[in-house]
Amino acid sequence: MTSRLTRAIGKPVARVTPFTGRGYTPARRMIVELSDGTTAFAKQAVNEPTAEWLRAEHSVYRQLRGSFLPALLGWDDDGIEPILVLEDLSQAVWPPPWSVERVRRVLDTIAVIGEQPVPDGVGPMEADWVAGGWREVAEDPEPFLSLGMCDSRWLERALPTLLAAADSAPVKGDRLLHLDVRSDNLCFAGDRTLFVDWNHASLGNPEVDMAFLMPSMVSEGGPPLETVATVAPEMTAVVAGFFAKYAGLPPVPGAPGIREVQRTQLEVALPWAIRSLGLPSPGP
């Protein structure tokens, strides 16, 4: 491992320490201390999906420029378990806590990202993956209903409105999206607001990134949604549908915590969509 990191960075590595902080994929994470006393953060793939994600992420880091990106320090791809080395942000401020000022910094950064030249290899977002959640719930409602957030009668009455709203939401576009905006993928370092984990980068409407930030932020004690942003009602249906289709599914191998995160965000997103669309409450 030390030899691969030295090759990736181009400087001698003195010590490698496992990093056990944030992250929901099984990729191996490390803090790398170099012989000159500086440090870096490294991620290593452990299987084919994480290798694909790291290659996609490296492609973005290699081409994109901006203060919202950690510096790219190294890359080594052995064809099986590539290693990506980035600026060490372990001393940055990772939310929560949230404040109105921090939320607005993130929203401003989303707007800046949307103005950047599109890196080669970044294509349109998969609109059905992002906005098709309620269709999947309609086809198989049991995983969603198992969460106990509503009963089948409420879902039957609400689905036509939720489906129509999500289908008409303006998710498509030609601007750069991060497409995985939540607290564990962003931090604050001085006057920089940085986004990490760029493997889902896509083209679309930046309001998608803005809307998906909201449940993460509110579930972590942030300010009320309506006080920090105005989101189209149709977009709230998209966000709620996305989490509704996933939160009740079986655990993801190698990422056992992701379903709980999705459920927590659904607990914010579903009431948000209900309010925005004027739907009746699902219960007392």
Rosetta blueprint (number, residue, H / E / L):
1 M L
2 T H
3 S H
4 R H
5 L H
6 T H
7 R H
8 A H
9 I H
10 G L
11 K L
12 P L
13 V E
14 A E
15 R E
16 V E
17 T E
18 P E
19 F L
20 T L
21 G L
22 R L
23 G L
24 Y L
25 T L
26 P L
27 A L
28 R E
29 R E
30 M E
31 I E
32 V E
33 E E
34 L E
35 S L
36 D L
37 G L
38 T L
39 T E
40 A E
41 F E
42 A E
43 K E
44 Q E
45 A L
46 V L
47 N L
48 E H
49 P H
50 T H
51 A H
52 E H
53 W H
54 L H
55 R H
56 A H
57 E H
58 H H
59 S H
60 V H
61 Y H
62 R H
63 Q H
64 L L
65 R L
66 G L
67 S L
68 F L
69 L L
70 P L
71 A L
72 L E
73 L E
74 G E
75 W E
76 D E
77 D L
78 D L
79 G L
80 I L
81 E L
82 P L
83 I E
84 L E
85 V E
86 L E
87 E E
88 D L
89 L L
90 S L
91 Q L
92 A L
93 V E
94 W L
95 P L
96 P L
97 P L
98 W L
99 S L
100 V H
101 E H
102 R H
103 V H
104 R H
105 R H
106 V H
107 L H
108 D H
109 T H
110 I H
111 A H
112 V H
113 I H
114 G H
115 E L
116 Q L
117 P L
118 V L
119 P L
120 D L
121 G L
122 V L
123 G L
124 P E
125 M L
126 E L
127 A H
128 D H
129 W H
130 V H
131 A H
132 G L
133 G H
134 W H
135 R H
136 E H
137 V H
138 A H
139 E H
140 D L
141 P L
142 E H
143 P H
144 F H
145 L H
146 S L
147 L L
148 G L
149 M L
150 C L
151 D L
152 S H
153 R H
154 W H
155 L H
156 E H
157 R H
158 A H
159 L H
160 P H
161 T H
162 L H
163 L H
164 A H
165 A H
166 A H
167 D H
168 S H
169 A L
170 P L
171 V L
172 K L
173 G L
174 D L
175 R E
176 L E
177 L E
178 H L
179 L L
180 D L
181 V L
182 R L
183 S H
184 D H
185 N H
186 L E
187 C E
188 F E
189 A E
190 G L
191 D L
192 R E
193 T E
194 L E
195 F E
196 V L
197 D L
198 W L
199 N L
200 H L
201 A L
202 S E
203 L E
204 G E
205 N L
206 P L
207 E H
208 V H
209 D H
210 M H
211 A H
212 F H
213 L H
214 M H
215 P H
216 S H
217 M H
218 V H
219 S H
220 E L
221 G L
222 G L
223 P L
224 P L
225 L H
226 E H
227 T H
228 V L
229 A L
230 T L
231 V L
232 A L
233 P H
234 E H
235 M H
236 T H
237 A H
238 V H
239 V H
240 A H
241 G H
242 F H
243 F H
244 A H
245 K H
246 Y H
247 A L
248 G L
249 L L
250 P L
251 P L
252 V E
253 P L
254 G L
255 A E
256 P L
257 G L
258 I H
259 R H
260 E H
261 V H
262 Q H
263 R H
264 T H
265 Q H
266 L H
267 E H
268 V H
269 A H
270 L H
271 P H
272 W H
273 A H
274 I H
275 R H
276 S H
277 L H
278 G L
279 L L
280 P L
281 S L
282 P L
283 G L
284 P L
